[in-house]
Amino acid sequence: RKIVKDHGDMSSKKFRQDKRVYLGALKYIPHAVYKLLENMPMPWEQVRVCRTLYHITGAISFIDEVPKVIEPVFTSQWGSMWIMMRREKRDRRHFKRIRFPPFDDEEPPLDYGDNILNVDPLEPVQMDLDDDEDDVVKDWLYDQQPLIDTPGKVNGPSYKTWHLTLP
């Protein structure tokens, strides 16, 4: 985005040195996209704040985190999402059917800074948890790193060892 906005036409002499940097950064774009997709917010999270590594010239940026999860918790989070998505598909409140082609050939591409940057994120998809039945998981089920501060259940932010008891 920065390259296109700041350097739309790189044929002038002032960009002669920068061209090499930007062309060299192209080979790392697949990894940058992979890290972006890996750290995308889950449907139950409104936003996800991640550490980011920027190149000094702004040629490329990487997300500098590896998401770690507790497998049974992650499965239960996606299980609740599956139920909520089935309800959404049945009710069709937030989604409409797409018409094809979605873009016209003469339509200019959308600019990120003008159209998407200032839009507030949508509300997270979260199931209304019952106070009696879901009392055990109600406080931490939809956290980004659940049970991280609970001694005896998780060893810390690495999630290498965890112990969950059934109620």
RASULGI-V951153 format. One record per residue. N is the residue number from 1. RES is the residue in three letters. SS is DSSP state (~ for helix, > for strand, _ for the rest). Layout:
BEGIN
N&RES&SS, N&RES&SS
END
This chain:
BEGIN
1&ARG&_, 2&LYS&~, 3&ILE&~, 4&VAL&~, 5&LYS&~, 6&ASP&~, 7&HIS&_, 8&GLY&_, 9&ASP&_, 10&MET&_, 11&SER&_, 12&SER&_, 13&LYS&~, 14&LYS&~, 15&PHE&~, 16&ARG&~, 17&GLN&~, 18&ASP&~, 19&LYS&~, 20&ARG&~, 21&VAL&~, 22&TYR&~, 23&LEU&~, 24&GLY&~, 25&ALA&~, 26&LEU&~, 27&LYS&~, 28&TYR&~, 29&ILE&~, 30&PRO&~, 31&HIS&~, 32&ALA&~, 33&VAL&~, 34&TYR&~, 35&LYS&~, 36&LEU&~, 37&LEU&~, 38&GLU&~, 39&ASN&_, 40&MET&_, 41&PRO&_, 42&MET&_, 43&PRO&_, 44&TRP&_, 45&GLU&_, 46&GLN&_, 47&VAL&_, 48&ARG&_, 49&VAL&_, 50&CYS&_, 51&ARG&_, 52&THR&>, 53&LEU&>, 54&TYR&>, 55&HIS&_, 56&ILE&_, 57&THR&_, 58&GLY&_, 59&ALA&_, 60&ILE&_, 61&SER&>, 62&PHE&>, 63&ILE&>, 64&ASP&_, 65&GLU&_, 66&VAL&_, 67&PRO&_, 68&LYS&_, 69&VAL&_, 70&ILE&_, 71&GLU&~, 72&PRO&~, 73&VAL&~, 74&PHE&~, 75&THR&~, 76&SER&~, 77&GLN&~, 78&TRP&~, 79&GLY&~, 80&SER&~, 81&MET&~, 82&TRP&~, 83&ILE&~, 84&MET&~, 85&MET&~, 86&ARG&~, 87&ARG&~, 88&GLU&~, 89&LYS&~, 90&ARG&~, 91&ASP&~, 92&ARG&_, 93&ARG&_, 94&HIS&_, 95&PHE&_, 96&LYS&_, 97&ARG&_, 98&ILE&_, 99&ARG&_, 100&PHE&_, 101&PRO&_, 102&PRO&_, 103&PHE&_, 104&ASP&_, 105&ASP&_, 106&GLU&_, 107&GLU&_, 108&PRO&_, 109&PRO&_, 110&LEU&_, 111&ASP&_, 112&TYR&~, 113&GLY&~, 114&ASP&~, 115&ASN&~, 116&ILE&_, 117&LEU&_, 118&ASN&_, 119&VAL&_, 120&ASP&_, 121&PRO&_, 122&LEU&_, 123&GLU&_, 124&PRO&_, 125&VAL&_, 126&GLN&_, 127&MET&_, 128&ASP&_, 129&LEU&_, 130&ASP&_, 131&ASP&_, 132&ASP&_, 133&GLU&_, 134&ASP&_, 135&ASP&_, 136&VAL&_, 137&VAL&_, 138&LYS&_, 139&ASP&_, 140&TRP&_, 141&LEU&_, 142&TYR&_, 143&ASP&_, 144&GLN&_, 145&GLN&_, 146&PRO&_, 147&LEU&_, 148&ILE&_, 149&ASP&_, 150&THR&_, 151&PRO&_, 152&GLY&_, 153&LYS&_, 154&VAL&>, 155&ASN&_, 156&GLY&_, 157&PRO&_, 158&SER&_, 159&TYR&_, 160&LYS&_, 161&THR&_, 162&TRP&>, 163&HIS&_, 164&LEU&_, 165&THR&_, 166&LEU&_, 167&PRO&_
END
